[in-house]
C-alpha cells in the first residue's frame, strides 16, 4: 500500500494504517531532522513530534498538491527549522541578559567549560594508554586531519600497518572512553 493511500486512511482514524505509514516514513523523517538539528536527542524529540503531528493532522493532507512523503518531510523540515531557530533565540536571549546585568559567564557556560576540560583530560589519559605508534597515528589523523595514506607517508610505514594500528588504537580508545560515560 502506498503512503498516499495510507495517509488518507490515517485521516479517517485507521491505527493500523498509521503503524504501516510510521514504518515507511519514520526513517526518512529522522534522517531529515537529524541533518537540520544535528543533536541526536533533539532530533529524536523533533521526529517524534512530527509523527504525532502526522497522526493529528493527517486530514490536512491534499493528494492533489503532492505526495504523502513530500508532505510529511515538509512537516519535518519545518519543525526542525523551528527547533533550531528557537534554540538560537534562547541562546541570544541568555547572552543579552547576561550582558545587560554585567555578570560573568552564565553558570551553564562555566559548567560546560569544566565538563569539556574533564573530557579532554579523559581523552588524554586514554591516548596515553595506547602504544606510541597507535597514539601517533590517531593523533595525526584525528587532531591534525591527515588521511590514512598521509599518516603512512609521514611515519614511513606501509598503509596497511597504519590502518591496523589506527583500528586497534580506536578500539582501545572506545573501550577506555566507554568508562567515561
Buried (B, 14 or more C-beta within 10 A) or exposed (E): EEBBBBBBBBBEEBEEBBEBBBEBBBEBBBEBBBEBBEEEEBBBBBBBBBBEBBBEEBEEBEEEEEBBBEBBBEBBBEBBBEBBEEEEEEEEEEEEEBEEEEEEEEEEEEEEEEEEEEEEEBBEEBBEEBEEBBBBBBBBBBEEEBEBEBBBEBBEBEEEEBBBBBEBBBEBBEEBBEEEE
